[in-house]
Amino acid sequence: MGAGRDWRRAGVITGIVGVLIAVPAAMAALVPTRETPVNHGATIRLTAPGQDPETIEFSGVDGWNRRPTGDHTTAVLDGPNGRVLLVTVANGVTDFGSAAQWRRKVLGTQAFPVREDGGNIANTYGFAGPTCRGSTRPGVCAILGDHNLVVSVLISGTDAGADLQPIVYSLRVPS
């Protein structure tokens, strides 16, 4: 007779534990991701500690919404028409070619596989590098280097390189 009560108690405890796990998970799913709108003319700064320079900034994303990442080396923004922008900076680069190849592999892990498309892009602030495209999904990207920094810029949901230009042309090391 005692064994039957043990099973009932175990069932009640299991039910309570299930509720304690399921309710917070369901509530978290209902709460939208906290995003911050990017105001007109605002710049976004990213820092990869290490050698100087270690900070970059960019603009060209007026009206986009920035997601919190908890990572000072990465920015993720939601833009118009379902586009997503991913910008990441890494420090300590001594071989840009190897670093660019590595960043393309990382983009494949962070977002989706990309391939070089034969293009190059540069800006007046010294950043330059190859452009790329999504291999399995629509997206454009560029891997840019200057000094000891490598920056990857990827916009998903588009095949138009023109979407990259305002961001890449604004990319610089702040003075």
CYANA upper distance limits for C-alpha pairs under 8 A (distance plus 0.5 A):
  1 MET  CA      5 ARG  CA      7.56
  2 GLY  CA      6 ASP  CA      6.94
  3 ALA  CA      7 TRP  CA      7.01
  4 GLY  CA      8 ARG  CA      6.98
  5 ARG  CA      9 ARG  CA      6.59
  6 ASP  CA     10 ALA  CA      6.50
  7 TRP  CA     11 GLY  CA      6.56
  8 ARG  CA     12 VAL  CA      6.70
  9 ARG  CA     13 ILE  CA      6.61
 10 ALA  CA     14 THR  CA      6.49
 11 GLY  CA     15 GLY  CA      6.57
 12 VAL  CA     16 ILE  CA      6.71
 13 ILE  CA     17 VAL  CA      6.66
 14 THR  CA     18 GLY  CA      6.56
 15 GLY  CA     19 VAL  CA      6.72
 16 ILE  CA     20 LEU  CA      6.68
 17 VAL  CA     21 ILE  CA      6.77
 18 GLY  CA     22 ALA  CA      6.37
 19 VAL  CA     23 VAL  CA      6.17
 20 LEU  CA     24 PRO  CA      7.43
 21 ILE  CA     25 ALA  CA      6.99
 22 ALA  CA     26 ALA  CA      6.53
 23 VAL  CA     27 MET  CA      6.64
 24 PRO  CA     28 ALA  CA      6.54
 25 ALA  CA     29 ALA  CA      6.79
 26 ALA  CA     30 LEU  CA      6.98
 27 MET  CA     31 VAL  CA      6.94
 33 THR  CA     67 ARG  CA      7.80
 34 ARG  CA     67 ARG  CA      7.06
 34 ARG  CA     68 PRO  CA      7.54
 35 GLU  CA     65 ASN  CA      6.17
 35 GLU  CA     66 ARG  CA      5.79
 35 GLU  CA     67 ARG  CA      5.20
 35 GLU  CA     68 PRO  CA      7.19
 36 THR  CA     65 ASN  CA      5.78
 36 THR  CA     66 ARG  CA      5.52
 36 THR  CA     67 ARG  CA      7.10
 37 PRO  CA     63 GLY  CA      6.74
 37 PRO  CA     64 TRP  CA      6.44
 37 PRO  CA     65 ASN  CA      4.76
 37 PRO  CA     66 ARG  CA      6.66
 38 VAL  CA     42 ALA  CA      6.91
 38 VAL  CA     61 VAL  CA      7.35
 38 VAL  CA     62 ASP  CA      6.04
 38 VAL  CA     63 GLY  CA      5.92
 38 VAL  CA     64 TRP  CA      6.06
 38 VAL  CA     65 ASN  CA      6.29
 38 VAL  CA     66 ARG  CA      7.25
 39 ASN  CA     62 ASP  CA      6.16
 39 ASN  CA     63 GLY  CA      6.68
 40 HIS  CA     62 ASP  CA      5.36
 40 HIS  CA     63 GLY  CA      7.41
 41 GLY  CA     59 SER  CA      7.39
 41 GLY  CA     60 GLY  CA      8.02
 41 GLY  CA     62 ASP  CA      7.10
 42 ALA  CA     59 SER  CA      6.74
 42 ALA  CA     62 ASP  CA      7.73
 43 THR  CA     57 GLU  CA      6.70
 43 THR  CA     58 PHE  CA      5.90
 43 THR  CA     59 SER  CA      5.14
 44 ILE  CA     57 GLU  CA      5.79
 44 ILE  CA     58 PHE  CA      5.95
 44 ILE  CA     59 SER  CA      6.80
 45 ARG  CA     55 THR  CA      7.32
 45 ARG  CA     56 ILE  CA      6.18
 45 ARG  CA     57 GLU  CA      4.76
 45 ARG  CA     58 PHE  CA      7.30
 46 LEU  CA     55 THR  CA      6.16
 46 LEU  CA     56 ILE  CA      5.97
 46 LEU  CA     57 GLU  CA      6.75
 46 LEU  CA     72 HIS  CA      5.96
 46 LEU  CA     73 THR  CA      5.62
 46 LEU  CA     74 THR  CA      7.04
 46 LEU  CA     75 ALA  CA      7.90
 46 LEU  CA     88 THR  CA      8.21
 46 LEU  CA     89 VAL  CA      7.38
 47 THR  CA     54 GLU  CA      6.10
 47 THR  CA     55 THR  CA      4.80
 47 THR  CA     56 ILE  CA      6.98
 47 THR  CA     72 HIS  CA      6.03
 47 THR  CA     73 THR  CA      5.73
 47 THR  CA     89 VAL  CA      7.58
 48 ALA  CA     54 GLU  CA      5.76
 48 ALA  CA     55 THR  CA      6.90
 48 ALA  CA     72 HIS  CA      7.57
 48 ALA  CA     73 THR  CA      5.91
 48 ALA  CA     89 VAL  CA      6.71
 48 ALA  CA     90 ALA  CA      6.11
 48 ALA  CA     91 ASN  CA      6.06
 49 PRO  CA     54 GLU  CA      6.08
 49 PRO  CA     55 THR  CA      8.45
 49 PRO  CA     91 ASN  CA      7.35
 50 GLY  CA     54 GLU  CA      6.72
 50 GLY  CA     91 ASN  CA      6.61
 50 GLY  CA     92 GLY  CA      7.11
 51 GLN  CA     91 ASN  CA      7.40
 51 GLN  CA     92 GLY  CA      6.88
 51 GLN  CA    148 ASN  CA      7.68
 52 ASP  CA    148 ASN  CA      8.28
 53 PRO  CA    147 HIS  CA      8.18
 53 PRO  CA    148 ASN  CA      7.81
 53 PRO  CA    149 LEU  CA      8.17
 53 PRO  CA    173 VAL  CA      7.56
 54 GLU  CA     91 ASN  CA      7.02
 54 GLU  CA    149 LEU  CA      7.77
 55 THR  CA    173 VAL  CA      6.55
 55 THR  CA    174 PRO  CA      7.52
 56 ILE  CA     89 VAL  CA      8.16
 56 ILE  CA    171 LEU  CA      7.42
 56 ILE  CA    172 ARG  CA      6.06
 56 ILE  CA    173 VAL  CA      5.04
 56 ILE  CA    174 PRO  CA      6.77
 57 GLU  CA    170 SER  CA      8.29
 57 GLU  CA    171 LEU  CA      6.26
 57 GLU  CA    172 ARG  CA      6.12
 57 GLU  CA    173 VAL  CA      6.81
 57 GLU  CA    174 PRO  CA      7.04
 58 PHE  CA    167 ILE  CA      6.66
 58 PHE  CA    168 VAL  CA      8.07
 58 PHE  CA    170 SER  CA      5.66
 58 PHE  CA    171 LEU  CA      4.96
 58 PHE  CA    172 ARG  CA      7.07
 59 SER  CA    166 PRO  CA      7.98
 59 SER  CA    167 ILE  CA      6.29
 59 SER  CA    170 SER  CA      6.24
 59 SER  CA    171 LEU  CA      7.76
 60 GLY  CA    166 PRO  CA      5.56
 60 GLY  CA    167 ILE  CA      5.46
 60 GLY  CA    170 SER  CA      7.42
 61 VAL  CA     79 GLY  CA      8.38
 61 VAL  CA    167 ILE  CA      7.66
 63 GLY  CA     79 GLY  CA      7.93
 64 TRP  CA     77 LEU  CA      6.73
 64 TRP  CA     78 ASP  CA      6.16
 64 TRP  CA     79 GLY  CA      5.14
 64 TRP  CA     80 PRO  CA      7.61
 65 ASN  CA     77 LEU  CA      5.78
 65 ASN  CA     78 ASP  CA      5.62
 65 ASN  CA     79 GLY  CA      7.05
 66 ARG  CA     75 ALA  CA      7.76
 66 ARG  CA     76 VAL  CA      6.43
 66 ARG  CA     77 LEU  CA      4.75
 66 ARG  CA     78 ASP  CA      6.93
 67 ARG  CA     75 ALA  CA      7.96
 67 ARG  CA     76 VAL  CA      6.09
 67 ARG  CA     77 LEU  CA      6.25
 67 ARG  CA     78 ASP  CA      7.98
 68 PRO  CA     75 ALA  CA      8.41
 68 PRO  CA     76 VAL  CA      8.06
 69 THR  CA     74 THR  CA      7.58
 69 THR  CA     75 ALA  CA      7.42
 69 THR  CA     76 VAL  CA      7.72
 71 ASP  CA     75 ALA  CA      8.37
 73 THR  CA     88 THR  CA      6.05
 73 THR  CA     89 VAL  CA      5.84
 73 THR  CA     90 ALA  CA      7.55
 74 THR  CA     86 LEU  CA      7.69
 74 THR  CA     87 VAL  CA      6.14
 74 THR  CA     88 THR  CA      4.90
 74 THR  CA     89 VAL  CA      7.18
 75 ALA  CA     85 LEU  CA      8.27
 75 ALA  CA     86 LEU  CA      6.32
 75 ALA  CA     87 VAL  CA      5.70
 75 ALA  CA     88 THR  CA      7.03
 76 VAL  CA     84 VAL  CA      7.55
 76 VAL  CA     85 LEU  CA      6.07
 76 VAL  CA     86 LEU  CA      5.22
 76 VAL  CA     87 VAL  CA      7.13
 77 LEU  CA     84 VAL  CA      6.19
 77 LEU  CA     85 LEU  CA      5.54
 77 LEU  CA     86 LEU  CA      7.22
 78 ASP  CA     82 GLY  CA      7.52
 78 ASP  CA     83 ARG  CA      6.54
 78 ASP  CA     84 VAL  CA      5.16
 78 ASP  CA     85 LEU  CA      6.91
 79 GLY  CA     83 ARG  CA      5.50
 79 GLY  CA     84 VAL  CA      6.31
 79 GLY  CA     85 LEU  CA      7.80
 81 ASN  CA    157 GLY  CA      8.42
 82 GLY  CA    157 GLY  CA      7.09
 83 ARG  CA    155 ILE  CA      6.99
 83 ARG  CA    156 SER  CA      5.88
 83 ARG  CA    157 GLY  CA      5.42
 83 ARG  CA    158 THR  CA      7.52
 84 VAL  CA    155 ILE  CA      6.05
 84 VAL  CA    156 SER  CA      5.77
 84 VAL  CA    157 GLY  CA      7.58
 85 LEU  CA    153 VAL  CA      7.76
 85 LEU  CA    154 LEU  CA      6.18
 85 LEU  CA    155 ILE  CA      5.00
 85 LEU  CA    156 SER  CA      7.10
 86 LEU  CA    152 SER  CA      8.29
 86 LEU  CA    153 VAL  CA      6.38
 86 LEU  CA    154 LEU  CA      5.69
 86 LEU  CA    155 ILE  CA      6.99
 87 VAL  CA    151 VAL  CA      7.49
 87 VAL  CA    152 SER  CA      6.12
 87 VAL  CA    153 VAL  CA      5.11
 87 VAL  CA    154 LEU  CA      7.01
 88 THR  CA    151 VAL  CA      6.07
 88 THR  CA    152 SER  CA      5.84
 88 THR  CA    153 VAL  CA      7.32
 89 VAL  CA    149 LEU  CA      7.30
 89 VAL  CA    150 VAL  CA      6.27
 89 VAL  CA    151 VAL  CA      4.93
 89 VAL  CA    152 SER  CA      7.13
 90 ALA  CA    149 LEU  CA      6.25
 90 ALA  CA    150 VAL  CA      5.89
 90 ALA  CA    151 VAL  CA      6.98
 91 ASN  CA    148 ASN  CA      6.33
 91 ASN  CA    149 LEU  CA      5.27
 91 ASN  CA    150 VAL  CA      7.16
 92 GLY  CA    148 ASN  CA      5.70
 92 GLY  CA    149 LEU  CA      6.99
 93 VAL  CA     99 ALA  CA      7.15
 93 VAL  CA    147 HIS  CA      8.25
 93 VAL  CA    148 ASN  CA      5.09
 93 VAL  CA    149 LEU  CA      6.27
 93 VAL  CA    150 VAL  CA      7.27
 94 THR  CA    148 ASN  CA      6.91
 95 ASP  CA     99 ALA  CA      6.72
 96 PHE  CA    100 ALA  CA      6.42
 96 PHE  CA    145 GLY  CA      7.14
 96 PHE  CA    150 VAL  CA      7.89
 97 GLY  CA    101 GLN  CA      6.84
 98 SER  CA    102 TRP  CA      6.65
 99 ALA  CA    103 ARG  CA      6.58
 99 ALA  CA    150 VAL  CA      7.49
100 ALA  CA    104 ARG  CA      6.81
100 ALA  CA    143 ILE  CA      6.35
100 ALA  CA    144 LEU  CA      8.14
100 ALA  CA    150 VAL  CA      7.82
101 GLN  CA    105 LYS  CA      7.06
102 TRP  CA    106 VAL  CA      6.78
103 ARG  CA    107 LEU  CA      6.63
103 ARG  CA    143 ILE  CA      7.67
103 ARG  CA    152 SER  CA      7.16
104 ARG  CA    108 GLY  CA      6.92
104 ARG  CA    113 PRO  CA      8.13
104 ARG  CA    114 VAL  CA      6.80
104 ARG  CA    115 ARG  CA      7.87
104 ARG  CA    143 ILE  CA      8.18
105 LYS  CA    109 THR  CA      7.16
105 LYS  CA    113 PRO  CA      7.78
105 LYS  CA    114 VAL  CA      8.30
106 VAL  CA    110 GLN  CA      6.54
107 LEU  CA    111 ALA  CA      6.00
107 LEU  CA    112 PHE  CA      6.74
107 LEU  CA    113 PRO  CA      7.05
107 LEU  CA    114 VAL  CA      7.53
108 GLY  CA    112 PHE  CA      4.77
108 GLY  CA    113 PRO  CA      4.35
108 GLY  CA    114 VAL  CA      6.72
109 THR  CA    113 PRO  CA      7.84
112 PHE  CA    134 GLY  CA      7.34
112 PHE  CA    135 SER  CA      8.16
112 PHE  CA    136 THR  CA      7.58
112 PHE  CA    137 ARG  CA      7.60
113 PRO  CA    134 GLY  CA      6.45
113 PRO  CA    135 SER  CA      5.99
113 PRO  CA    136 THR  CA      7.00
114 VAL  CA    132 CYS  CA      6.85
114 VAL  CA    133 ARG  CA      5.85
114 VAL  CA    134 GLY  CA      4.77
114 VAL  CA    135 SER  CA      5.45
114 VAL  CA    136 THR  CA      8.23
115 ARG  CA    132 CYS  CA      5.86
115 ARG  CA    133 ARG  CA      6.05
115 ARG  CA    134 GLY  CA      6.88
115 ARG  CA    135 SER  CA      6.52
116 GLU  CA    130 PRO  CA      7.47
116 GLU  CA    131 THR  CA      6.59
116 GLU  CA    132 CYS  CA      4.66
116 GLU  CA    133 ARG  CA      6.95
117 ASP  CA    130 PRO  CA      8.47
117 ASP  CA    131 THR  CA      6.69
117 ASP  CA    132 CYS  CA      5.40
117 ASP  CA    133 ARG  CA      6.78
118 GLY  CA    130 PRO  CA      7.59
118 GLY  CA    131 THR  CA      7.44
118 GLY  CA    132 CYS  CA      8.05
119 GLY  CA    130 PRO  CA      6.20
119 GLY  CA    131 THR  CA      5.66
119 GLY  CA    132 CYS  CA      7.90
120 ASN  CA    128 ALA  CA      7.80
120 ASN  CA    129 GLY  CA      6.00
120 ASN  CA    130 PRO  CA      4.72
120 ASN  CA    131 THR  CA      5.86
121 ILE  CA    128 ALA  CA      6.16
121 ILE  CA    129 GLY  CA      6.21
121 ILE  CA    130 PRO  CA      6.75
121 ILE  CA    131 THR  CA      7.11
121 ILE  CA    142 ALA  CA      8.06
122 ALA  CA    126 GLY  CA      7.63
122 ALA  CA    127 PHE  CA      6.10
122 ALA  CA    128 ALA  CA      4.51
122 ALA  CA    129 GLY  CA      7.01
122 ALA  CA    144 LEU  CA      8.37
122 ALA  CA    168 VAL  CA      8.05
122 ALA  CA    169 TYR  CA      7.84
123 ASN  CA    127 PHE  CA      6.16
123 ASN  CA    128 ALA  CA      7.03
123 ASN  CA    168 VAL  CA      7.34
123 ASN  CA    169 TYR  CA      5.51
123 ASN  CA    170 SER  CA      8.13
123 ASN  CA    171 LEU  CA      8.13
124 THR  CA    169 TYR  CA      7.76
125 TYR  CA    171 LEU  CA      7.72
125 TYR  CA    172 ARG  CA      6.05
125 TYR  CA    173 VAL  CA      8.18
126 GLY  CA    146 ASP  CA      6.44
126 GLY  CA    172 ARG  CA      8.13
127 PHE  CA    144 LEU  CA      6.13
127 PHE  CA    145 GLY  CA      5.78
127 PHE  CA    146 ASP  CA      5.47
127 PHE  CA    171 LEU  CA      7.81
127 PHE  CA    172 ARG  CA      7.76
128 ALA  CA    143 ILE  CA      8.30
128 ALA  CA    144 LEU  CA      5.38
128 ALA  CA    145 GLY  CA      6.11
128 ALA  CA    146 ASP  CA      7.53
129 GLY  CA    142 ALA  CA      7.26
129 GLY  CA    143 ILE  CA      6.00
129 GLY  CA    144 LEU  CA      4.95
129 GLY  CA    145 GLY  CA      6.76
130 PRO  CA    142 ALA  CA      6.27
130 PRO  CA    143 ILE  CA      6.29
130 PRO  CA    144 LEU  CA      7.53
131 THR  CA    140 VAL  CA      8.03
131 THR  CA    141 CYS  CA      6.14
131 THR  CA    142 ALA  CA      4.65
131 THR  CA    143 ILE  CA      6.97
132 CYS  CA    140 VAL  CA      6.35
132 CYS  CA    141 CYS  CA      5.41
132 CYS  CA    142 ALA  CA      6.25
132 CYS  CA    143 ILE  CA      8.46
133 ARG  CA    138 PRO  CA      7.90
133 ARG  CA    139 GLY  CA      6.08
133 ARG  CA    140 VAL  CA      4.96
133 ARG  CA    141 CYS  CA      6.39
133 ARG  CA    159 ASP  CA      7.92
134 GLY  CA    138 PRO  CA      5.98
134 GLY  CA    139 GLY  CA      5.31
134 GLY  CA    140 VAL  CA      6.71
134 GLY  CA    141 CYS  CA      8.38
134 GLY  CA    156 SER  CA      8.48
137 ARG  CA    156 SER  CA      8.23
137 ARG  CA    157 GLY  CA      8.03
138 PRO  CA    156 SER  CA      6.54
138 PRO  CA    157 GLY  CA      5.56
138 PRO  CA    158 THR  CA      5.79
138 PRO  CA    159 ASP  CA      6.11
139 GLY  CA    154 LEU  CA      7.45
139 GLY  CA    155 ILE  CA      5.97
139 GLY  CA    156 SER  CA      4.56
139 GLY  CA    157 GLY  CA      5.83
139 GLY  CA    158 THR  CA      5.42
139 GLY  CA    159 ASP  CA      5.85
139 GLY  CA    160 ALA  CA      8.49
140 VAL  CA    154 LEU  CA      6.26
140 VAL  CA    155 ILE  CA      5.95
140 VAL  CA    156 SER  CA      7.06
140 VAL  CA    158 THR  CA      7.16
140 VAL  CA    159 ASP  CA      6.31
140 VAL  CA    160 ALA  CA      7.42
140 VAL  CA    161 GLY  CA      6.60
140 VAL  CA    164 LEU  CA      7.85
141 CYS  CA    152 SER  CA      7.68
141 CYS  CA    153 VAL  CA      5.82
141 CYS  CA    154 LEU  CA      4.65
141 CYS  CA    155 ILE  CA      6.76
141 CYS  CA    161 GLY  CA      8.38
141 CYS  CA    164 LEU  CA      7.70
142 ALA  CA    152 SER  CA      6.34
142 ALA  CA    153 VAL  CA      5.82
142 ALA  CA    154 LEU  CA      7.15
142 ALA  CA    164 LEU  CA      8.43
143 ILE  CA    150 VAL  CA      7.43
143 ILE  CA    151 VAL  CA      6.24
143 ILE  CA    152 SER  CA      5.01
143 ILE  CA    153 VAL  CA      6.97
144 LEU  CA    150 VAL  CA      6.09
144 LEU  CA    151 VAL  CA      5.58
144 LEU  CA    152 SER  CA      6.80
145 GLY  CA    149 LEU  CA      6.11
145 GLY  CA    150 VAL  CA      4.92
145 GLY  CA    151 VAL  CA      6.75
146 ASP  CA    150 VAL  CA      7.22
153 VAL  CA    164 LEU  CA      8.26
153 VAL  CA    168 VAL  CA      8.30
154 LEU  CA    164 LEU  CA      8.40
155 ILE  CA    163 ASP  CA      8.21
155 ILE  CA    164 LEU  CA      7.72
158 THR  CA    163 ASP  CA      8.50
160 ALA  CA    164 LEU  CA      8.36
161 GLY  CA    165 GLN  CA      7.38
162 ALA  CA    166 PRO  CA      8.25
163 ASP  CA    167 ILE  CA      8.35
164 LEU  CA    168 VAL  CA      6.53
165 GLN  CA    169 TYR  CA      6.24
166 PRO  CA    170 SER  CA      6.71
167 ILE  CA    171 LEU  CA      6.82
